[in-house]
Amino acid sequence: MTNAVLCVDIGTTSLKAGLITARGEVVSFCSIPFEDSQNEFTASSWLGAFVKAVCELEVLCAQTGQSASVNTISISGNGPTVVADCGYTVFWNEDTSDVKIPDSADAKKSLFMPKLLALKKRAPKIYKKSRFIFSGPEYLIYILTGEAVTILPEERFRAAYWNDEVCAVCGIDSEKLPPFIGIGDCCGPVHKEVLAELRNGTGHNLNISQNCSVFAGGPDFVAALIGTGTLMSGRLCDRCGSSEGLNFCTDKILQGEGLRILPSIIPGLWNASYLIPNSGELSENERLAEIERGINCLKRAADEAGIKFPDEMAVTGGQTNDELLLREKTERLGMKILRPAGGHFVHSELLGDACAAWFGLGEYDSLQSAAENIVRLEPYENL
């Protein structure tokens, strides 16, 4: 049997899962829609979707003559989403304009505080009774292991999450927020009861080890940056879905209108982003115009900082197999477009999960090294 990590990414409407080796081979992949993605308790369906995904992977392996052995699960998911320990969910894209953020510079830096305050306002009884409130995918980790954690991508991200002072100013009980761990850290072994359910649906083609543990993959956008190798200064990627983000890794803090600057997960580096929140609602021409605007904005910021801007860009998401769109981007932006080798596996979040897990297992000595070995990109050729 092939040794593989079971990589899981929790989206807004579905759960994706893939079996990925230490060299980046994808043994099998599936996507399971949530039963009701609009329900306030959507997170309560994550475990059921996960179990279905594992069973589906067993079937797919049998159909393709593949077999895999798994002793590690790596989980990422959408954010800034918050989930109470009963499954009550406030998603990253929900309107929280009804929530007032205290007039505090530190509080306004937090991406999670508006969601936490929304949960407290909309479901006060649930907030009061909750022992833990999770930042998205960690809820599934909790259900699988019983361990309450918050995955912090890198130490400099604390401002985007919370601290005791910000919680006090905003009236959020910091004791409800689990402690921070890092990407690639082991969260704990899978509960015996859950493990028995998983093993009951697998066996001949997919073996889930009795010592299976869960590792921290992190927020989905971070997993996607890892899964496109955007971990070195000068790397650029376009992460596309219902929303879209151009992400430029740099060793200097850039300044420019429309840019959001966050730390990279690599110490000493930064990520400059141009976000297109409604990308999925735009016509193709409108979307390309917005992407061109974003690239020009990043170029200007790089020029002002004395940084050479790259002439190539990695892409991820459904656009990876859209030949017409890739050709349009190549011609309109005057850039080489890089996509996953073979052009078939578009889910960079899962590749990022694989990098995190194999790094955590000691197969690689850094996330950068893991990405260099697991992520394979090739230029899109306009034939």
C-alpha positions as CSV (number, residue, x, y, z in Angstrom):
1,M,0.0,0.0,0.0
2,T,1.1,3.6,-0.7
3,N,1.7,5.7,2.4
4,A,-0.5,8.9,2.1
5,V,-1.8,11.7,4.2
6,L,-5.6,12.2,4.2
7,C,-5.9,15.9,3.3
8,V,-9.2,17.7,4.1
9,D,-10.3,21.2,3.2
10,I,-13.6,22.5,4.5
11,G,-15.2,24.9,2.1
12,T,-18.4,27.0,2.5
13,T,-20.6,24.5,0.7
14,S,-18.6,21.3,0.5
15,L,-15.7,19.3,1.9
16,K,-12.8,18.2,-0.3
17,A,-10.6,15.3,0.6
18,G,-7.5,13.8,-1.1
19,L,-4.9,11.1,-0.4
20,I,-1.5,12.6,-1.1
21,T,1.9,11.1,-0.8
22,A,5.2,12.7,0.4
23,R,6.1,13.3,-3.3
24,G,2.9,15.0,-4.2
25,E,1.1,12.1,-6.0
26,V,-2.6,12.3,-5.6
27,V,-3.8,8.7,-5.1
28,S,-7.5,9.7,-4.9
29,F,-9.8,12.8,-4.5
30,C,-13.4,13.5,-3.8
31,S,-15.8,16.4,-2.9
32,I,-18.8,16.0,-0.6
33,P,-21.4,18.7,-0.5
34,F,-22.8,19.7,2.9
35,E,-26.4,18.7,3.4
36,D,-27.5,22.3,4.2
37,S,-24.7,24.9,3.7
38,Q,-27.1,27.7,4.6
39,N,-28.0,26.4,8.0
40,E,-26.7,28.2,11.1
41,F,-25.4,24.8,12.3
42,T,-23.6,23.9,9.1
43,A,-20.5,22.9,11.0
44,S,-22.5,20.1,12.6
45,S,-22.6,18.4,9.2
46,W,-18.8,18.5,8.7
47,L,-18.1,15.1,10.5
48,G,-20.8,13.4,8.4
49,A,-19.3,14.8,5.2
50,F,-15.9,13.7,6.3
51,V,-17.0,10.1,7.0
52,K,-18.7,10.1,3.5
53,A,-15.5,11.3,1.9
54,V,-13.4,8.6,3.5
55,C,-15.9,5.9,2.3
56,E,-15.9,7.5,-1.2
57,L,-12.1,7.5,-1.3
58,E,-12.2,3.7,-0.6
59,V,-14.6,3.2,-3.5
60,L,-12.5,5.4,-5.9
61,C,-9.3,3.6,-4.9
62,A,-11.0,0.2,-5.7
63,Q,-12.2,1.5,-9.1
64,T,-8.7,2.7,-10.1
65,G,-6.8,-0.3,-8.6
66,Q,-5.1,1.9,-6.0
67,S,-4.5,1.3,-2.4
68,A,-3.3,3.6,0.4
69,S,-2.4,3.4,4.1
70,V,-3.2,6.5,6.2
71,N,-1.9,7.3,9.7
72,T,-2.2,11.1,9.4
73,I,-5.1,13.5,8.6
74,S,-4.4,17.1,7.8
75,I,-7.2,19.7,8.0
76,S,-7.7,23.2,6.6
77,G,-10.8,25.3,6.1
78,N,-12.4,28.6,5.3
79,G,-11.9,31.7,7.5
80,P,-12.3,33.9,9.3
81,T,-15.2,31.6,10.2
82,V,-16.1,31.0,13.9
83,V,-17.9,27.9,15.2
84,A,-19.2,27.3,18.7
85,D,-18.7,23.9,20.2
86,C,-22.3,23.0,19.5
87,G,-21.8,23.6,15.8
88,Y,-23.3,27.1,15.5
89,T,-21.5,28.8,12.6
90,V,-20.8,32.3,11.6
91,F,-19.1,32.1,8.2
92,W,-16.3,34.3,6.8
93,N,-18.6,35.9,4.2
94,E,-21.5,36.7,6.4
95,D,-22.5,40.4,6.7
96,T,-21.5,41.6,10.2
97,S,-22.4,45.3,9.7
98,D,-24.9,45.0,12.5
99,V,-21.9,44.5,14.9
100,K,-20.1,47.5,16.4
101,I,-16.4,47.1,16.9
102,P,-15.1,49.1,19.8
103,D,-13.0,52.2,18.9
104,S,-9.7,50.4,19.4
105,A,-6.9,50.2,16.8
106,D,-5.9,46.7,17.9
107,A,-9.5,45.5,17.9
108,K,-10.1,46.7,14.4
109,K,-7.0,44.7,13.2
110,S,-8.7,41.5,14.1
111,L,-10.3,39.6,11.3
112,F,-12.1,37.3,13.7
113,M,-13.5,39.8,16.2
114,P,-16.5,40.9,14.0
115,K,-17.5,37.2,13.7
116,L,-17.1,36.5,17.4
117,L,-19.2,39.6,18.3
118,A,-21.8,38.5,15.7
119,L,-22.0,35.1,17.4
120,K,-22.4,36.6,20.8
121,K,-25.1,39.0,19.6
122,R,-27.1,36.6,17.5
123,A,-26.9,33.6,19.7
124,P,-26.3,34.9,23.3
125,K,-27.4,31.6,25.0
126,I,-25.1,29.5,22.8
127,Y,-22.2,31.9,23.4
128,K,-22.8,31.7,27.2
129,K,-23.0,27.9,27.3
130,S,-20.1,27.3,24.9
131,R,-16.9,26.0,26.5
132,F,-15.0,26.7,23.2
133,I,-15.4,28.8,20.1
134,F,-13.2,27.8,17.2
135,S,-11.7,29.7,14.2
136,G,-13.3,27.4,11.6
137,P,-11.6,24.1,10.7
138,E,-10.4,23.5,14.2
139,Y,-14.0,22.5,15.1
140,L,-13.6,19.4,13.0
141,I,-10.3,18.7,14.6
142,Y,-12.0,19.0,18.0
143,I,-14.7,16.5,17.0
144,L,-12.1,14.1,15.7
145,T,-9.7,14.3,18.6
146,G,-11.3,16.1,21.5
147,E,-8.4,18.6,21.5
148,A,-9.3,22.3,21.4
149,V,-6.8,24.4,19.4
150,T,-6.5,27.5,17.2
151,I,-4.1,27.2,14.2
152,L,-1.9,30.4,14.1
153,P,-0.2,30.5,10.7
154,E,2.8,32.5,12.1
155,E,3.5,34.5,15.2
156,R,2.9,37.8,13.4
157,F,-0.7,36.8,12.7
158,R,-1.7,37.3,16.3
159,A,-3.0,40.8,15.5
160,A,-5.4,39.3,12.9
161,Y,-6.7,36.9,15.5
162,W,-7.0,38.1,19.1
163,N,-5.2,38.6,22.4
164,D,-6.4,39.0,26.0
165,E,-6.5,42.8,25.7
166,V,-8.6,42.9,22.5
167,C,-11.0,40.3,24.0
168,A,-11.4,42.4,27.1
169,V,-12.1,45.6,25.1
170,C,-14.7,43.7,22.9
171,G,-16.3,41.8,25.8
172,I,-15.3,38.4,24.5
173,D,-14.3,35.7,27.1
174,S,-10.8,34.8,26.0
175,E,-11.1,31.5,28.0
176,K,-13.5,30.3,25.3
177,L,-10.8,30.7,22.6
178,P,-8.4,27.7,22.4
179,P,-4.7,28.1,22.6
180,F,-2.6,28.7,19.5
181,I,-0.6,26.0,17.7
182,G,1.4,26.2,14.5
183,I,0.9,24.8,11.0
184,G,2.2,21.2,10.8
185,D,1.7,20.6,14.6
186,C,0.1,17.4,15.8
187,C,-3.3,18.1,17.3
188,G,-3.8,14.6,18.8
189,P,-5.0,11.1,18.0
190,V,-8.4,10.4,16.5
191,H,-11.0,9.2,19.0
192,K,-11.5,5.5,19.1
193,E,-15.2,5.8,18.4
194,V,-14.6,8.0,15.3
195,L,-11.8,5.8,14.2
196,A,-14.0,2.7,14.4
197,E,-16.6,4.4,12.2
198,L,-13.9,5.4,9.6
199,R,-12.4,1.9,9.6
200,N,-15.8,0.3,9.2
201,G,-16.2,2.0,5.8
202,T,-12.7,1.2,4.6
203,G,-10.3,-1.7,4.6
204,H,-9.1,-3.4,1.4
205,N,-8.1,-0.4,-0.6
206,L,-7.9,2.3,2.1
207,N,-6.4,1.4,5.5
208,I,-6.9,3.9,8.3
209,S,-4.3,3.2,11.0
210,Q,-5.3,2.5,14.6
211,N,-2.7,5.2,15.5
212,C,-4.1,7.8,13.2
213,S,-3.5,11.4,14.3
214,V,-4.7,14.8,13.1
215,F,-2.3,17.6,12.0
216,A,-2.9,21.3,11.6
217,G,-3.3,22.5,8.0
218,G,-4.6,26.0,8.8
219,P,-6.8,28.6,7.1
220,D,-7.6,27.7,3.5
221,F,-5.9,30.8,2.0
222,V,-2.7,29.9,3.8
223,A,-2.9,26.3,2.7
224,A,-3.4,27.5,-0.9
225,L,-0.3,29.7,-0.7
226,I,1.7,26.7,0.5
227,G,0.1,24.5,-2.2
228,T,1.2,26.9,-4.9
229,G,4.7,27.3,-3.5
230,T,4.1,31.1,-2.8
231,L,6.6,30.9,0.1
232,M,9.6,32.7,-1.4
233,S,10.1,36.4,-2.1
234,G,9.1,37.2,-5.7
235,R,6.5,34.4,-6.0
236,L,3.0,35.4,-7.2
237,C,-0.2,33.4,-7.3
238,D,-3.9,33.9,-8.2
239,R,-6.2,32.0,-5.9
240,C,-9.6,31.8,-7.6
241,G,-13.1,30.6,-6.5
242,S,-16.3,32.5,-5.7
243,S,-13.8,35.2,-4.6
244,E,-10.3,35.8,-5.9
245,G,-7.0,37.0,-4.5
246,L,-3.7,37.9,-6.1
247,N,-1.0,37.1,-3.6
248,F,2.6,38.4,-3.9
249,C,5.3,37.2,-1.5
250,T,7.9,39.8,-0.7
251,D,10.6,40.6,1.8
252,K,9.4,44.2,2.1
253,I,6.1,45.6,3.3
254,L,4.4,47.1,0.3
255,Q,2.0,50.1,0.3
256,G,-0.7,50.7,-2.3
257,E,-4.3,51.5,-2.6
258,G,-6.5,48.4,-2.5
259,L,-3.7,46.2,-1.1
260,R,-4.0,44.1,2.1
261,I,-0.7,43.3,3.8
262,L,-0.4,40.3,6.0
263,P,2.6,38.4,7.2
264,S,3.8,35.4,5.2
265,I,3.8,32.1,7.1
266,I,7.6,32.3,6.5
267,P,9.3,34.5,9.1
268,G,10.7,37.7,7.6
269,L,8.5,37.6,4.5
270,W,5.1,39.3,3.8
271,N,2.1,38.7,1.6
272,A,0.6,41.6,-0.4
273,S,-2.9,40.8,-1.5
274,Y,-5.3,42.3,-4.0
275,L,-8.8,40.9,-3.3
276,I,-11.7,40.6,-5.7
277,P,-14.5,39.5,-3.3
278,N,-17.2,39.1,-5.9
279,S,-15.1,37.5,-8.7
280,G,-17.6,34.7,-9.2
281,E,-20.4,37.2,-10.0
282,L,-18.5,39.1,-12.6
283,S,-18.5,38.5,-16.4
284,E,-15.3,37.2,-17.8
285,N,-14.3,40.6,-19.2
286,E,-15.1,42.3,-15.9
287,R,-13.1,39.8,-14.0
288,L,-10.1,40.1,-16.3
289,A,-10.2,43.8,-16.0
290,E,-10.3,43.6,-12.2
291,I,-7.3,41.1,-12.3
292,E,-5.4,43.5,-14.6
293,R,-6.1,46.3,-12.2
294,G,-4.8,44.2,-9.3
295,I,-1.6,43.2,-11.0
296,N,-0.9,46.9,-11.9
297,C,-1.5,47.9,-8.3
298,L,0.9,45.3,-7.1
299,K,3.5,46.3,-9.8
300,R,3.3,50.0,-8.7
301,A,3.8,49.0,-5.1
302,A,6.7,46.8,-6.0
303,D,8.3,49.5,-8.1
304,E,8.0,52.1,-5.3
305,A,9.7,49.6,-2.9
306,G,12.5,48.9,-5.4
307,I,11.4,45.3,-5.9
308,K,11.4,43.4,-9.2
309,F,8.0,42.2,-10.1
310,P,7.7,38.6,-11.4
311,D,6.9,37.8,-15.0
312,E,5.0,34.6,-14.1
313,M,2.1,33.8,-11.9
314,A,0.8,30.5,-10.4
315,V,-3.0,29.8,-10.6
316,T,-5.2,27.6,-8.6
317,G,-8.9,26.7,-8.4
318,G,-11.3,25.9,-11.3
319,Q,-9.5,28.3,-13.6
320,T,-6.6,25.8,-13.8
321,N,-8.4,23.8,-16.5
322,D,-10.1,26.8,-18.2
323,E,-7.9,27.0,-21.3
324,L,-9.6,30.1,-22.7
325,L,-9.3,32.0,-19.5
326,L,-5.6,31.1,-19.1
327,R,-4.9,32.2,-22.6
328,E,-6.7,35.5,-22.0
329,K,-4.7,36.1,-18.8
330,T,-1.4,35.2,-20.5
331,E,-2.1,37.7,-23.3
332,R,-3.7,40.5,-21.3
333,L,-1.2,40.5,-18.4
334,G,1.9,39.6,-20.5
335,M,2.8,37.0,-18.0
336,K,3.7,33.3,-18.0
337,I,0.9,31.4,-16.3
338,L,1.9,28.4,-14.1
339,R,-0.5,25.6,-13.2
340,P,-0.2,22.2,-11.5
341,A,1.7,19.8,-13.6
342,G,-0.6,17.8,-15.8
343,G,-3.3,20.5,-15.4
344,H,-5.7,18.2,-13.6
345,F,-5.5,18.6,-9.9
346,V,-6.7,22.1,-9.1
347,H,-7.0,21.9,-5.3
348,S,-3.9,23.7,-4.0
349,E,-5.4,23.8,-0.5
350,L,-5.1,20.0,-0.3
351,L,-1.5,20.1,-1.5
352,G,-0.8,22.7,1.2
353,D,-2.3,20.3,3.8
354,A,0.0,17.6,2.5
355,C,3.0,19.9,2.8
356,A,2.0,20.8,6.4
357,A,1.6,17.2,7.4
358,W,4.7,15.8,5.8
359,F,6.7,18.7,7.3
360,G,5.1,17.9,10.7
361,L,6.0,14.3,10.4
362,G,9.6,15.2,9.8
363,E,9.7,14.1,6.1
364,Y,10.9,17.7,5.3
365,D,12.8,20.2,7.5
366,S,10.7,23.2,6.5
367,L,7.4,24.1,4.8
368,Q,9.4,25.6,2.0
369,S,11.2,22.3,1.4
370,A,8.0,20.4,1.6
371,A,6.4,22.7,-1.1
372,E,9.4,22.5,-3.4
373,N,9.1,18.7,-3.4
374,I,5.3,18.2,-3.3
375,V,4.1,21.1,-5.5
376,R,4.8,20.8,-9.2
377,L,3.9,23.6,-11.5
378,E,4.3,23.9,-15.3
379,P,3.8,26.8,-17.7
380,Y,0.5,26.9,-19.5
381,E,1.3,26.7,-23.2
382,N,-1.0,28.4,-25.6
383,L,-1.0,25.7,-28.3
